[in-house]
Amino acid sequence: MAGTRALFALLSFFVICAVPVYGGSIDLVRAPHGPQAVNLWRLQHAASARRSNPEQLLVQAASDESLSQHLEEPLSDLERRFPAHWFTQPLDHFAANASATPTFEQRYWISTRNYLPRPGAPVIVLDGGETSGVGRLPFLDTGIVEILTKVTGGVGVILEHRYYGRSVPVQNFTTDSLRWLNNAQSAADSAHFMANVKFPGIDEDLTAPGTPWIYYGGSYAGARAAHMKVLYPDLVYGAIASSGVTHAALELWEYFDVIRRAADPKCSQHLETSIQIIDALLDVPVTRAPLKALFGLAKLRHDDDFASVLSSPLGYWQGKVWDPEVGSTGWDEFCAALNKPFTPWGEVSAAAYDESVGLVTVDENLAIPVPVYNYARYIKEKFVSQCTGGTVEDCFGTHDDSKFKDADLSQTWRLWLFQVCTEWGYFQTAPPKGQPRIVSRRLDLAYESKICKQAYDPGKYFVVPPTPNITVVNAIGDFDIAADRLAIIDGEVDPWRPATPHSEYARERPDTILRPFKIIPNAVHHYDEYGRRNLSEEPLEIQLIHEEMIGFVVSWLSDWKAPDFA
């Protein structure tokens, strides 16, 4: 019992020191890049499969002349209004014998509802990024593509990224098959498309550079938009990089720190204190087991896996969107759960709560503050409850390499993770020692990056490097990426802001019409991409950024002159 008394003293200290001082101001959910992300992906997909039939994947054979053999599947309303089209791309743009390289069909969608045929009518193309392009169709209907085509009389396009959605050029997702999934090949796809596409139903030649193309992207696709303007300036007349992560980094501990600083102070303090306590209790053998049991994870063998599960709700911050019809309320619900007064649940009775010290006795060796108790309930009910097809080790363990070897086309988690492991990095870790934190110190680089070795065995033609080759990304411009008619737009409280040109590590820049450089107040991730058909229904800060975007795009187009091909 001496150990119990010592723990009561320790936790009482935490409770006293954790009283917050008020005053002043401080995407899918976060896609974490470590091994736990794969577990969460599997649980989410299993839950989706129980609710509906998953999208069927088509393997494109090299001999396919058309996609007439596409499998029948229900189409959404947007897919019916904006039917898919296909463009033939070489698998390897840089092959020594280009004519011998296999080809694949890249999917795209167009909107001509605002198109006014005339010289200089623009094409507004939105890069689909690291997901199925179907998920981007709302931006063709009411979002940024519709907003810009409406005022410019242009054609709107969604271009799906190679390997994602239905633009799959390979038979499986092994290491060798993924070797053409990189920054250079995907940029060359976009350039080849812009210079050669013939839009169905449009008689005019709208290829670049004879037509002004404005290239838009958000997040990873935002970085691609900036890259396209730098790499292919003769084809890309203008570009808008929204939340564009142009700075690749091995670690991005700042992701969590943005959340810590921007969240409601009470919620942030609860999280910070809870994580300190949880880390301390994991270090003590007598408290480690009952703590994990309270969270429903008693049989999860490794403490780093336990800590990783506890970080999962932090992704809800990125899921915040100004439009309640598409945004997630998960973050507010999580904070509300932490802030609740003591309510008994499970096997803990009301008598176990000592209001005088603010501690809940879980068993004879463990007493915890109410926020930690609430944290456990939230994790157990929202995440552990999804584990219905096996043990918690099956669901949340990450130290069995065999779990990550499947490479058939259903394993779409392998795509963006491959890009992370080869070129982009962004392993979201605990901050350096001495920094305040809302995630366990056990989430270090070794834990978060081990998935690269676990998932991608050396191939015959390609080997994933020991660490991501972030130089190939940063060489294009990094924080300082800039060009005339390249707009940089970021959210003030975006957890990805530290990897954008608006990072605290980046230099200050002027905001001009030719080189817009804008921050959206209180915004999270690419808030400008979303829109309403009636802009007056948008929040004022979103109306303002859309008006500014319309202004500089119209100004850019007023300066466009058809190139002299003579």
C-alpha positions in Angstrom: 0.0 0.0 0.0 3.0 2.3 0.3 3.1 2.3 -3.5 -0.5 3.4 -3.6 0.1 6.2 -1.2 3.0 7.4 -3.3 0.8 7.3 -6.4 -1.9 9.3 -4.7 0.7 11.9 -3.8 2.0 12.0 -7.4 -1.4 12.3 -9.0 -2.6 14.9 -6.4 0.4 17.0 -7.5 -0.6 16.7 -11.2 -4.2 17.7 -10.3 -3.1 20.8 -8.4 -0.6 21.8 -11.1 -3.1 21.2 -13.9 -5.6 23.9 -12.9 -5.8 26.0 -16.1 -5.2 29.7 -16.0 -7.7 31.2 -18.5 -7.3 34.3 -20.5 -5.4 35.3 -23.6 -5.7 33.4 -26.8 -4.1 30.5 -27.9 -8.7 15.3 -43.2 -11.1 11.5 -43.0 -9.5 12.3 -39.6 -5.8 12.8 -39.4 -4.0 10.2 -41.6 -1.2 9.3 -39.2 1.7 7.7 -41.0 2.8 5.1 -38.5 1.8 1.5 -38.2 -1.2 2.2 -36.0 -2.7 4.1 -39.0 -2.9 0.8 -40.9 -4.8 -0.8 -38.0 -7.3 2.1 -37.9 -7.7 1.9 -41.7 -8.6 -1.7 -41.4 -11.1 -1.2 -38.6 -12.7 1.7 -40.5 -12.9 -0.3 -43.7 -14.3 -3.4 -41.9 -17.0 -1.2 -40.4 -17.8 0.3 -43.9 -18.0 -3.1 -45.4 -20.5 -4.1 -42.9 -22.7 -1.1 -43.9 -22.3 -1.2 -47.7 -20.4 -2.8 -50.6 -16.9 -1.4 -51.0 -15.9 0.2 -54.3 -14.6 -2.5 -56.6 -11.2 -2.1 -58.1 -10.3 -2.7 -61.7 -6.9 -3.9 -62.8 -6.0 -2.3 -66.0 -4.3 -4.7 -68.4 -1.6 -3.2 -70.6 -3.7 -4.3 -73.7 -6.8 -2.4 -72.6 -7.9 0.0 -75.4 -10.9 1.2 -73.4 -12.5 0.7 -70.1 -15.6 -0.9 -71.4 -15.1 -3.8 -69.0 -15.5 -1.5 -65.9 -17.6 -3.3 -63.4 -21.1 -2.0 -62.8 -21.6 -0.3 -59.4 -24.0 2.3 -58.0 -23.1 5.8 -58.9 -23.6 8.8 -56.6 -25.7 11.8 -57.8 -22.5 13.7 -58.5 -21.0 10.9 -60.5 -24.1 10.8 -62.7 -24.0 14.5 -63.2 -20.3 14.5 -63.9 -19.5 11.2 -65.7 -15.9 10.0 -65.6 -13.6 10.3 -68.7 -10.2 8.6 -69.3 -6.8 9.8 -70.6 -4.0 7.5 -71.6 -0.8 8.0 -69.7 2.6 6.2 -70.0 3.5 4.3 -66.9 7.0 5.6 -67.0 7.5 9.1 -68.5 11.2 8.9 -68.2 11.8 5.5 -69.8 14.7 5.3 -72.2 12.3 3.8 -74.8 9.2 5.8 -74.2 7.2 4.0 -77.0 7.8 0.7 -75.3 6.5 1.7 -71.8 3.2 0.3 -70.7 0.3 2.7 -70.5 -2.7 3.2 -68.1 -5.9 5.1 -68.1 -6.1 8.2 -65.8 -9.6 9.2 -64.7 -10.9 12.7 -64.8 -14.1 14.6 -64.7 -15.2 17.9 -66.3 -17.8 20.6 -65.8 -18.8 22.8 -68.7 -21.8 24.4 -67.0 -20.0 27.8 -66.9 -17.9 27.5 -70.1 -18.1 30.4 -72.5 -16.1 29.4 -75.6 -13.7 32.2 -76.6 -9.9 32.8 -76.8 -8.5 32.9 -73.3 -11.3 30.9 -71.6 -9.4 29.1 -68.8 -9.3 25.6 -67.6 -9.4 25.3 -63.8 -7.9 21.9 -62.8 -8.1 20.5 -59.3 -5.5 17.9 -58.5 -7.1 14.9 -56.8 -4.2 14.2 -54.5 -3.8 11.0 -52.4 -7.3 9.7 -52.6 -10.0 8.6 -55.1 -11.0 11.5 -57.3 -14.7 10.8 -56.6 -14.2 12.4 -53.2 -13.2 15.7 -55.0 -16.4 15.9 -57.1 -18.1 18.3 -54.6 -15.5 20.9 -55.4 -16.6 20.7 -59.1 -20.2 21.3 -58.0 -20.1 23.9 -55.3 -16.5 24.3 -54.2 -13.5 26.2 -55.5 -13.6 24.9 -59.1 -17.3 25.9 -59.5 -16.5 29.3 -57.8 -13.6 30.1 -60.2 -15.2 28.8 -63.4 -18.4 30.7 -62.7 -16.6 34.1 -62.7 -14.1 33.2 -65.5 -16.4 31.3 -67.9 -13.9 28.4 -67.8 -13.9 24.6 -67.8 -13.6 22.8 -64.5 -11.6 19.6 -64.2 -10.9 17.1 -61.4 -7.8 15.0 -62.3 -7.3 11.8 -60.4 -3.7 11.0 -59.2 -2.0 7.9 -60.5 -2.5 4.8 -58.4 -5.5 6.2 -56.6 -9.2 5.6 -57.1 -9.5 3.9 -60.5 -6.3 5.3 -62.0 -4.4 2.1 -61.0 -1.7 1.1 -63.5 -0.5 -2.1 -61.8 -1.6 -5.6 -60.8 -0.7 -5.3 -57.1 0.8 -2.9 -54.6 4.2 -4.6 -54.0 7.3 -2.6 -53.6 8.3 -3.1 -57.2 4.8 -2.3 -58.5 4.8 1.0 -56.6 8.1 2.2 -57.9 6.4 4.5 -60.4 4.5 6.3 -57.6 6.6 9.3 -57.0 6.6 13.1 -57.3 8.3 13.3 -60.7 6.0 10.7 -62.4 2.8 12.2 -61.1 3.9 15.8 -62.1 4.7 14.5 -65.6 1.2 12.9 -65.7 -0.4 16.3 -65.1 1.9 18.0 -67.7 1.1 15.4 -70.3 -2.6 15.7 -69.6 -2.6 19.5 -69.9 -0.6 19.5 -73.2 -2.6 16.7 -74.9 -6.1 16.2 -73.6 -9.1 16.6 -75.9 -12.2 17.2 -73.8 -15.3 15.3 -74.9 -18.1 17.6 -76.1 -15.8 20.6 -76.6 -14.7 21.5 -80.1 -12.1 24.0 -79.1 -8.5 23.1 -78.4 -8.0 23.8 -74.7 -4.5 22.3 -74.3 -1.7 24.2 -72.7 0.0 26.5 -73.3 -2.5 27.8 -75.9 -5.1 28.0 -73.1 -4.5 29.5 -69.7 -4.6 26.6 -67.1 -5.0 27.4 -63.4 -3.8 24.5 -61.3 -5.4 24.1 -57.8 -4.5 21.7 -55.0 -5.1 21.3 -51.3 -2.7 19.6 -48.8 -0.3 17.2 -50.6 -2.1 18.2 -53.8 -1.4 21.8 -52.8 2.3 21.1 -52.8 1.8 19.5 -56.2 0.1 22.7 -57.5 3.1 24.7 -56.4 5.5 22.2 -57.9 3.7 22.2 -61.2 4.1 26.0 -61.5 7.8 25.7 -60.9 8.5 22.5 -62.9 6.2 23.3 -65.9 5.9 27.1 -66.0 5.1 27.0 -69.8 2.1 24.8 -69.2 0.8 26.1 -65.9 -0.3 29.7 -66.3 -1.3 30.1 -62.6 -1.4 27.9 -59.5 -3.1 28.0 -56.1 -1.4 26.0 -53.3 -3.9 25.6 -50.4 -2.3 24.1 -47.3 0.4 23.1 -49.6 3.0 21.0 -47.7 6.0 22.1 -49.8 8.5 21.4 -46.9 9.1 17.6 -46.6 10.4 16.6 -43.2 11.5 13.4 -41.5 9.5 14.2 -38.4 6.6 16.6 -37.9 6.1 16.8 -34.2 4.8 20.3 -34.7 1.6 18.8 -36.1 0.4 18.0 -32.5 1.8 21.2 -31.1 -0.4 23.3 -33.4 -3.4 21.4 -32.0 -2.1 21.9 -28.4 -1.8 25.6 -28.8 -4.9 26.2 -30.9 -7.4 24.1 -29.0 -9.7 25.3 -26.2 -7.2 25.9 -23.3 -9.2 23.7 -20.9 -9.3 20.8 -23.3 -5.6 21.2 -24.2 -4.7 21.3 -20.5 -6.7 18.2 -19.8 -4.8 16.4 -22.6 -1.4 17.6 -21.6 -1.9 16.6 -18.0 -3.5 13.3 -18.9 -0.6 12.3 -21.1 2.0 13.2 -18.4 0.1 11.0 -15.9 -0.4 8.1 -18.4 3.3 8.1 -19.3 4.3 8.2 -15.6 1.9 5.3 -14.8 3.2 3.2 -17.7 6.6 3.4 -16.1 5.4 1.8 -12.9 4.8 -2.0 -13.2 2.1 -2.0 -10.5 0.0 0.6 -12.3 0.7 -0.3 -15.9 -1.7 -3.2 -16.1 -4.8 -1.6 -14.4 -4.3 1.5 -16.5 -4.3 -0.4 -19.8 -7.2 -2.4 -18.6 -9.3 0.7 -17.9 -8.8 1.7 -21.5 -10.0 -1.7 -22.6 -6.5 -2.6 -23.8 -5.2 -4.9 -21.0 -4.0 -7.5 -23.5 -2.2 -5.0 -25.8 1.4 -6.1 -25.3 3.5 -3.1 -26.2 3.2 0.3 -24.5 4.0 2.2 -27.6 1.0 0.6 -29.3 -1.1 1.6 -26.3 0.1 5.2 -26.5 -0.5 5.3 -30.3 -4.2 4.3 -29.9 -4.6 7.1 -27.4 -3.4 9.6 -29.9 -6.1 8.6 -32.4 -8.7 11.2 -31.5 -6.2 14.0 -32.2 -7.0 13.5 -35.9 -10.4 15.0 -35.4 -8.8 18.4 -35.3 -7.9 18.2 -39.0 -11.4 17.0 -39.7 -12.8 20.4 -38.6 -14.4 22.3 -41.6 -16.4 25.5 -41.5 -19.2 23.9 -43.4 -21.2 21.7 -40.9 -22.5 19.6 -43.8 -19.0 18.2 -44.5 -17.0 18.8 -41.4 -16.4 16.5 -38.4 -17.7 17.4 -34.9 -15.4 14.7 -33.5 -12.9 17.1 -31.9 -15.6 19.0 -30.0 -17.1 15.7 -28.9 -13.7 14.4 -27.7 -13.1 17.6 -25.7 -16.6 17.5 -24.2 -15.9 13.9 -23.1 -12.7 14.9 -21.3 -14.4 17.8 -19.6 -17.3 15.9 -18.2 -17.7 15.6 -14.4 -17.2 12.2 -12.8 -19.8 9.7 -13.9 -19.3 6.1 -13.0 -19.1 3.5 -15.8 -17.9 0.0 -16.1 -16.8 -1.6 -12.8 -15.9 1.7 -11.0 -18.6 2.7 -8.5 -19.6 6.2 -7.5 -18.0 5.6 -4.1 -14.6 5.3 -5.8 -14.5 9.0 -6.5 -12.9 11.2 -3.9 -14.1 14.7 -4.8 -11.8 16.3 -2.2 -8.7 15.3 -4.2 -10.4 14.9 -7.5 -9.2 11.3 -8.0 -11.0 8.1 -9.1 -9.8 4.9 -7.5 -9.7 2.3 -10.3 -8.2 -0.5 -8.1 -6.1 -0.8 -5.0 -3.0 0.3 -6.9 -4.4 3.0 -9.2 -6.1 6.3 -8.7 -6.4 8.9 -11.5 -7.9 12.3 -12.1 -11.3 12.5 -13.8 -10.0 13.7 -17.2 -7.9 10.5 -17.4 -10.8 8.4 -16.4 -13.0 10.1 -19.0 -10.2 9.7 -21.6 -10.3 5.9 -20.9 -14.0 5.7 -21.4 -13.8 7.6 -24.7 -11.1 5.4 -26.1 -12.9 2.3 -25.0 -16.2 3.3 -26.5 -15.1 5.0 -29.7 -12.1 2.9 -30.7 -11.7 -0.3 -28.8 -15.4 -1.1 -29.4 -14.6 -1.3 -33.2 -12.4 -4.3 -32.5 -15.0 -7.0 -33.1 -13.1 -9.5 -35.2 -10.2 -10.5 -33.0 -8.2 -9.7 -29.9 -7.0 -6.2 -29.1 -3.5 -7.4 -30.1 -4.9 -8.3 -33.5 -6.6 -5.0 -33.8 -4.1 -2.6 -32.4 -0.7 -4.4 -32.2 2.0 -3.3 -34.7 5.0 -5.5 -33.8 4.0 -8.5 -35.9 5.6 -7.7 -39.4 3.3 -10.3 -41.1 0.3 -8.0 -40.6 1.7 -5.6 -43.1 2.6 -7.9 -46.0 -0.6 -8.1 -48.0 -0.1 -6.2 -51.2 -3.3 -6.8 -53.3 -5.2 -3.9 -54.8 -7.6 -3.7 -51.8 -4.7 -2.6 -49.6 -4.9 1.1 -50.6 -3.2 2.1 -47.3 0.0 1.2 -49.0 -0.2 4.1 -51.5 0.3 7.3 -49.5 2.4 5.4 -47.0 4.8 4.4 -49.8 5.1 8.1 -50.7 5.7 8.9 -47.1 8.4 6.3 -46.8 10.2 7.2 -50.0 10.0 11.0 -50.4 7.7 12.9 -48.1 8.3 11.8 -44.5 6.1 13.6 -42.0 6.2 11.0 -39.2 4.2 12.5 -36.5 6.1 12.1 -33.3 6.3 13.4 -29.7 8.0 16.8 -29.4 11.6 17.1 -28.2 12.3 16.7 -24.5 11.2 19.8 -22.5 8.4 20.8 -24.9 4.8 20.6 -23.7 3.1 17.7 -25.4 -0.3 16.0 -25.9 1.0 12.7 -27.1 3.2 10.1 -25.3 6.9 10.3 -25.4 6.8 6.7 -26.6 5.7 7.9 -30.1 9.3 8.4 -31.3 10.7 8.2 -34.8 11.7 4.6 -34.5 8.2 3.5 -33.7 6.4 5.7 -36.2 8.7 4.8 -39.1 9.1 1.1 -38.6 6.2 0.5 -40.9 8.4 1.3 -43.8 10.5 -1.8 -43.3 7.6 -3.9 -42.2 5.4 -3.1 -45.2 7.8 -2.8 -48.1 10.2 -5.7 -48.6 13.0 -5.1 -51.0 11.9 -5.7 -54.5 13.8 -6.9 -57.5 13.8 -3.4 -59.1 13.3 -1.1 -56.2 14.2 -0.8 -52.5 12.6 1.7 -50.1 15.4 3.9 -48.8 16.4 3.7 -45.0 14.9 7.2 -44.6 12.7 9.1 -47.0 14.6 11.1 -49.7 13.0 14.4 -48.7 15.6 16.3 -50.7 13.8 15.5 -54.0 10.8 17.4 -52.6 12.5 20.3 -50.9 14.8 20.9 -53.9 11.8 22.2 -55.8 11.4 25.2 -53.4 10.8 24.1 -49.8 9.5 26.9 -47.6 10.7 29.5 -50.2 8.8 28.1 -53.2 7.6 31.1 -55.2 6.7 32.2 -58.7 4.6 34.8 -60.4 1.0 33.7 -60.4 1.6 31.2 -57.7 -0.8 31.8 -54.7 0.0 30.4 -51.3 -3.1 30.1 -49.0 -2.9 28.5 -45.5 -5.1 28.1 -42.4 -4.1 29.8 -39.3 -4.5 26.8 -37.1 -3.8 24.0 -39.6 -1.7 21.3 -38.0 0.1 21.0 -41.4 1.0 24.7 -41.4 4.5 24.0 -40.1 5.2 22.2 -43.4 3.9 25.1 -45.6 5.4 28.4 -46.6 3.5 30.0 -43.7 5.5 27.9 -41.2 7.0 29.7 -38.3 10.3 28.5 -39.7 9.7 30.2 -43.1 10.5 33.8 -44.0 7.9 36.5 -44.1 6.6 37.6 -47.6 4.4 40.3 -48.9 1.0 39.5 -50.2 0.5 40.8 -53.7 -1.8 40.2 -56.7 1.0 38.5 -58.6 2.2 36.4 -55.7 -0.7 36.1 -53.2 0.3 35.0 -49.7 -2.7 34.6 -47.5 -3.7 33.2 -44.1 -7.3 32.4 -43.4 -8.1 33.3 -39.7 -9.1 30.4 -37.5 -9.0 28.0 -40.4 -7.7 24.4 -40.4 -7.0 22.4 -43.6 -7.6 24.0 -47.1 -10.8 25.7 -45.9 -11.0 27.7 -49.2 -11.5 24.5 -51.2 -15.1 24.2 -49.8 -17.8 26.5 -50.9 -21.5 27.2 -51.1 -23.4 27.9 -54.3 -24.5 31.2 -52.7 -21.3 32.7 -51.3 -23.2 34.9 -49.0 -24.1 31.8 -47.0 -20.4 31.3 -46.1 -18.7 32.6 -43.0 -17.2 36.0 -43.5 -13.6 34.9 -43.5 -14.4 32.3 -46.2 -16.4 34.8 -48.2 -13.3 37.1 -48.0 -10.8 34.5 -49.2 -13.1 33.5 -52.0 -13.5 37.1 -53.1 -9.7 37.6 -52.9 -9.1 34.4 -55.0 -11.6 35.6 -57.6 -9.8 38.9 -57.7 -6.3 37.6 -58.3 -7.4 34.9 -60.7 -9.3 37.4 -62.8 -6.4 39.8 -62.7 -4.0 37.0 -63.8 -6.3 36.1 -66.7 -6.6 39.7 -67.8 -2.8 39.6 -68.5 -2.8 36.4 -70.5 -1.6 36.5 -74.0 -1.7 33.6 -76.4 1.8 32.3 -77.0 3.3 32.8 -80.4 3.8 29.3 -81.9 5.3 30.7 -85.1 
